[in-house]
Amino acid sequence: MCMMDRDAAKEALSVFLERSGQRKTSERFAVLDAICQMEASFSVEELENYMIQQAKFPVCRASIFNILRLLMKARLVIRHRYSNSTRYEGCMPTESGICRKVCSVCGNVSDFESEEVEKVIASLSFKRFKKGTFHLIVYGTCNSCIAKMSRRKNQLQSNKKKKP
């Protein structure tokens, strides 16, 4: 989970827009505000729904894509491309990293905490490089997909036994 500090994110966006000579539009700040409210990574569709239902500030999908691209340039949003989905995440520098599980079958993404991983990363040292945050992504198969595959396998075996 990477919730962003709303005021710090708005200030960072404001500085970025000024330095790059771009306009400070209400849509850009509304999308950033919505991202700050998101408690986990999100898809474009989830952000669009949030903008309509929660923020009461509808923004067209093309504008959302453009704003996300801008926020990635400003280093306020990170894009994660998984096997069958693309998810975004607000990202202001934090002290701890993010550990994430991704199902290679259904694409379900979930975060988890691991003190062991935190300790290993903390113990690492690099020459001429200062560590920041980290992202660990573990690919595998979730329990739901394992159960579905097991049911299909059992169903196929029982169908083979029924045929003469």
LOZA-478290 format. One record per residue (C-alpha): residue in three letters; chain; x, y, z. Coordinates in Angstrom, 2 decimals. Layout:
! residues N
nuro resn=Ala chain=A xx=X yy=Y zz=Z
...
! end
This chain:
! residues 164
nuro resn=Met chain=A xx=0.00 yy=0.00 zz=0.00
nuro resn=Cys chain=A xx=1.46 yy=3.34 zz=-0.98
nuro resn=Met chain=A xx=-0.79 yy=6.17 zz=0.12
nuro resn=Met chain=A xx=0.64 yy=9.55 zz=-0.77
nuro resn=Asp chain=A xx=0.65 yy=12.68 zz=1.34
nuro resn=Arg chain=A xx=-1.85 yy=14.88 zz=-0.49
nuro resn=Asp chain=A xx=-0.24 yy=18.26 zz=0.28
nuro resn=Ala chain=A xx=3.28 yy=17.08 zz=-0.60
nuro resn=Ala chain=A xx=2.04 yy=15.53 zz=-3.84
nuro resn=Lys chain=A xx=0.15 yy=18.70 zz=-4.85
nuro resn=Glu chain=A xx=3.21 yy=20.84 zz=-4.10
nuro resn=Ala chain=A xx=5.45 yy=18.49 zz=-6.12
nuro resn=Leu chain=A xx=3.03 yy=18.62 zz=-9.07
nuro resn=Ser chain=A xx=2.78 yy=22.40 zz=-8.86
nuro resn=Val chain=A xx=6.58 yy=22.76 zz=-8.93
nuro resn=Phe chain=A xx=6.85 yy=20.28 zz=-11.82
nuro resn=Leu chain=A xx=4.22 yy=22.12 zz=-13.88
nuro resn=Glu chain=A xx=5.87 yy=25.51 zz=-13.26
nuro resn=Arg chain=A xx=9.32 yy=24.22 zz=-14.21
nuro resn=Ser chain=A xx=8.06 yy=22.54 zz=-17.36
nuro resn=Gly chain=A xx=5.92 yy=25.53 zz=-18.38
nuro resn=Gln chain=A xx=2.63 yy=23.64 zz=-18.27
nuro resn=Arg chain=A xx=-0.77 yy=24.78 zz=-17.06
nuro resn=Lys chain=A xx=-2.11 yy=23.99 zz=-13.61
nuro resn=Thr chain=A xx=-5.53 yy=22.58 zz=-14.52
nuro resn=Ser chain=A xx=-8.24 yy=21.50 zz=-12.12
nuro resn=Glu chain=A xx=-8.40 yy=18.08 zz=-13.86
nuro resn=Arg chain=A xx=-4.73 yy=17.37 zz=-13.16
nuro resn=Phe chain=A xx=-5.05 yy=18.22 zz=-9.49
nuro resn=Ala chain=A xx=-8.38 yy=16.35 zz=-9.16
nuro resn=Val chain=A xx=-6.84 yy=13.18 zz=-10.61
nuro resn=Leu chain=A xx=-3.79 yy=13.55 zz=-8.34
nuro resn=Asp chain=A xx=-6.10 yy=14.04 zz=-5.36
nuro resn=Ala chain=A xx=-8.03 yy=10.88 zz=-6.26
nuro resn=Ile chain=A xx=-4.76 yy=8.94 zz=-6.57
nuro resn=Cys chain=A xx=-3.76 yy=10.18 zz=-3.11
nuro resn=Gln chain=A xx=-7.00 yy=8.66 zz=-1.79
nuro resn=Met chain=A xx=-6.41 yy=5.27 zz=-3.41
nuro resn=Glu chain=A xx=-5.20 yy=2.72 zz=-0.87
nuro resn=Ala chain=A xx=-3.65 yy=0.33 zz=-3.37
nuro resn=Ser chain=A xx=-2.54 yy=0.10 zz=-6.95
nuro resn=Phe chain=A xx=-5.28 yy=0.83 zz=-9.48
nuro resn=Ser chain=A xx=-6.24 yy=0.41 zz=-13.11
nuro resn=Val chain=A xx=-7.35 yy=3.24 zz=-15.37
nuro resn=Glu chain=A xx=-10.91 yy=1.92 zz=-15.14
nuro resn=Glu chain=A xx=-10.80 yy=1.92 zz=-11.33
nuro resn=Leu chain=A xx=-9.48 yy=5.48 zz=-11.30
nuro resn=Glu chain=A xx=-12.15 yy=6.58 zz=-13.77
nuro resn=Asn chain=A xx=-14.88 yy=4.99 zz=-11.63
nuro resn=Tyr chain=A xx=-13.45 yy=6.62 zz=-8.51
nuro resn=Met chain=A xx=-13.45 yy=10.01 zz=-10.23
nuro resn=Ile chain=A xx=-17.13 yy=9.60 zz=-11.15
nuro resn=Gln chain=A xx=-18.50 yy=7.94 zz=-8.01
nuro resn=Gln chain=A xx=-16.35 yy=9.21 zz=-5.14
nuro resn=Ala chain=A xx=-14.76 yy=12.45 zz=-6.30
nuro resn=Lys chain=A xx=-17.84 yy=13.55 zz=-8.28
nuro resn=Phe chain=A xx=-15.43 yy=14.93 zz=-10.87
nuro resn=Pro chain=A xx=-15.86 yy=12.99 zz=-14.13
nuro resn=Val chain=A xx=-12.81 yy=13.06 zz=-16.39
nuro resn=Cys chain=A xx=-12.73 yy=11.33 zz=-19.79
nuro resn=Arg chain=A xx=-10.51 yy=8.28 zz=-20.16
nuro resn=Ala chain=A xx=-8.21 yy=9.99 zz=-22.69
nuro resn=Ser chain=A xx=-7.57 yy=12.80 zz=-20.20
nuro resn=Ile chain=A xx=-6.86 yy=10.26 zz=-17.46
nuro resn=Phe chain=A xx=-4.26 yy=8.54 zz=-19.65
nuro resn=Asn chain=A xx=-2.64 yy=11.90 zz=-20.47
nuro resn=Ile chain=A xx=-2.62 yy=12.98 zz=-16.83
nuro resn=Leu chain=A xx=-1.15 yy=9.65 zz=-15.73
nuro resn=Arg chain=A xx=1.60 yy=10.07 zz=-18.32
nuro resn=Leu chain=A xx=2.30 yy=13.55 zz=-16.95
nuro resn=Leu chain=A xx=2.31 yy=12.29 zz=-13.36
nuro resn=Met chain=A xx=4.77 yy=9.55 zz=-14.33
nuro resn=Lys chain=A xx=7.10 yy=12.20 zz=-15.78
nuro resn=Ala chain=A xx=6.74 yy=14.13 zz=-12.51
nuro resn=Arg chain=A xx=7.62 yy=10.89 zz=-10.67
nuro resn=Leu chain=A xx=4.38 yy=10.99 zz=-8.71
nuro resn=Val chain=A xx=2.96 yy=7.82 zz=-10.26
nuro resn=Ile chain=A xx=4.55 yy=4.51 zz=-11.18
nuro resn=Arg chain=A xx=3.15 yy=2.17 zz=-13.85
nuro resn=His chain=A xx=3.40 yy=-1.58 zz=-13.31
nuro resn=Arg chain=A xx=2.90 yy=-3.87 zz=-16.27
nuro resn=Tyr chain=A xx=1.96 yy=-7.38 zz=-15.27
nuro resn=Ser chain=A xx=1.32 yy=-10.40 zz=-17.47
nuro resn=Asn chain=A xx=-2.24 yy=-9.39 zz=-18.38
nuro resn=Ser chain=A xx=-2.85 yy=-6.02 zz=-16.75
nuro resn=Thr chain=A xx=-1.42 yy=-2.57 zz=-16.23
nuro resn=Arg chain=A xx=-1.74 yy=-0.94 zz=-12.83
nuro resn=Tyr chain=A xx=-0.67 yy=2.42 zz=-11.50
nuro resn=Glu chain=A xx=0.34 yy=3.58 zz=-8.07
nuro resn=Gly chain=A xx=0.92 yy=6.92 zz=-6.42
nuro resn=Cys chain=A xx=4.48 yy=7.05 zz=-5.24
nuro resn=Met chain=A xx=6.10 yy=9.63 zz=-3.02
nuro resn=Pro chain=A xx=9.39 yy=8.45 zz=-1.53
nuro resn=Thr chain=A xx=8.85 yy=6.22 zz=1.47
nuro resn=Glu chain=A xx=11.20 yy=4.47 zz=3.85
nuro resn=Ser chain=A xx=9.76 yy=1.00 zz=3.34
nuro resn=Gly chain=A xx=9.27 yy=-0.86 zz=0.10
nuro resn=Ile chain=A xx=6.41 yy=-2.71 zz=-1.47
nuro resn=Cys chain=A xx=6.03 yy=-6.48 zz=-1.73
nuro resn=Arg chain=A xx=3.43 yy=-7.68 zz=-4.18
nuro resn=Lys chain=A xx=1.99 yy=-11.05 zz=-5.34
nuro resn=Val chain=A xx=0.73 yy=-11.38 zz=-8.92
nuro resn=Cys chain=A xx=-1.24 yy=-14.37 zz=-10.16
nuro resn=Ser chain=A xx=0.05 yy=-15.35 zz=-13.58
nuro resn=Val chain=A xx=-3.30 yy=-16.94 zz=-14.46
nuro resn=Cys chain=A xx=-5.98 yy=-14.39 zz=-13.50
nuro resn=Gly chain=A xx=-3.79 yy=-11.32 zz=-12.97
nuro resn=Asn chain=A xx=-4.94 yy=-10.72 zz=-9.38
nuro resn=Val chain=A xx=-2.53 yy=-8.37 zz=-7.60
nuro resn=Ser chain=A xx=-2.20 yy=-8.16 zz=-3.82
nuro resn=Asp chain=A xx=0.31 yy=-6.61 zz=-1.45
nuro resn=Phe chain=A xx=1.94 yy=-8.37 zz=1.47
nuro resn=Glu chain=A xx=4.32 yy=-7.42 zz=4.23
nuro resn=Ser chain=A xx=7.57 yy=-9.23 zz=4.94
nuro resn=Glu chain=A xx=9.97 yy=-8.30 zz=7.69
nuro resn=Glu chain=A xx=12.47 yy=-10.75 zz=6.22
nuro resn=Val chain=A xx=12.55 yy=-8.94 zz=2.89
nuro resn=Glu chain=A xx=12.81 yy=-5.56 zz=4.64
nuro resn=Lys chain=A xx=15.80 yy=-6.83 zz=6.65
nuro resn=Val chain=A xx=17.57 yy=-8.24 zz=3.59
nuro resn=Ile chain=A xx=17.11 yy=-5.01 zz=1.63
nuro resn=Ala chain=A xx=18.26 yy=-2.95 zz=4.63
nuro resn=Ser chain=A xx=21.40 yy=-5.07 zz=4.92
nuro resn=Leu chain=A xx=22.38 yy=-4.59 zz=1.27
nuro resn=Ser chain=A xx=25.01 yy=-2.02 zz=0.45
nuro resn=Phe chain=A xx=26.00 yy=-0.81 zz=-2.98
nuro resn=Lys chain=A xx=29.09 yy=1.02 zz=-4.17
nuro resn=Arg chain=A xx=28.36 yy=4.55 zz=-5.36
nuro resn=Phe chain=A xx=24.61 yy=4.09 zz=-4.99
nuro resn=Lys chain=A xx=22.23 yy=5.27 zz=-2.27
nuro resn=Lys chain=A xx=19.27 yy=2.97 zz=-1.76
nuro resn=Gly chain=A xx=15.77 yy=4.34 zz=-1.81
nuro resn=Thr chain=A xx=12.57 yy=2.36 zz=-1.76
nuro resn=Phe chain=A xx=12.03 yy=-1.00 zz=-3.43
nuro resn=His chain=A xx=9.36 yy=-3.06 zz=-5.19
nuro resn=Leu chain=A xx=9.39 yy=-6.84 zz=-4.98
nuro resn=Ile chain=A xx=7.03 yy=-8.70 zz=-7.30
nuro resn=Val chain=A xx=6.43 yy=-12.41 zz=-6.79
nuro resn=Tyr chain=A xx=4.67 yy=-14.19 zz=-9.66
nuro resn=Gly chain=A xx=2.77 yy=-17.40 zz=-9.06
nuro resn=Thr chain=A xx=-0.72 yy=-18.88 zz=-9.00
nuro resn=Cys chain=A xx=-3.36 yy=-17.79 zz=-6.50
nuro resn=Asn chain=A xx=-5.45 yy=-20.28 zz=-4.49
nuro resn=Ser chain=A xx=-8.60 yy=-19.52 zz=-6.52
nuro resn=Cys chain=A xx=-6.88 yy=-20.41 zz=-9.78
nuro resn=Ile chain=A xx=-5.27 yy=-23.51 zz=-8.25
nuro resn=Ala chain=A xx=-8.71 yy=-24.66 zz=-7.09
nuro resn=Lys chain=A xx=-10.25 yy=-23.99 zz=-10.54
nuro resn=Met chain=A xx=-7.46 yy=-25.90 zz=-12.29
nuro resn=Ser chain=A xx=-7.84 yy=-28.79 zz=-9.83
nuro resn=Arg chain=A xx=-11.61 yy=-28.92 zz=-10.42
nuro resn=Arg chain=A xx=-11.09 yy=-28.93 zz=-14.21
nuro resn=Lys chain=A xx=-8.51 yy=-31.70 zz=-13.92
nuro resn=Asn chain=A xx=-10.84 yy=-33.80 zz=-11.73
nuro resn=Gln chain=A xx=-13.74 yy=-33.14 zz=-14.11
nuro resn=Leu chain=A xx=-11.69 yy=-34.26 zz=-17.12
nuro resn=Gln chain=A xx=-10.57 yy=-37.41 zz=-15.30
nuro resn=Ser chain=A xx=-14.12 yy=-38.29 zz=-14.29
nuro resn=Asn chain=A xx=-15.32 yy=-37.71 zz=-17.89
nuro resn=Lys chain=A xx=-12.61 yy=-40.07 zz=-19.20
nuro resn=Lys chain=A xx=-13.69 yy=-42.77 zz=-16.72
nuro resn=Lys chain=A xx=-17.35 yy=-42.48 zz=-17.80
nuro resn=Lys chain=A xx=-16.56 yy=-43.05 zz=-21.50
nuro resn=Pro chain=A xx=-16.40 yy=-46.77 zz=-22.49
! end
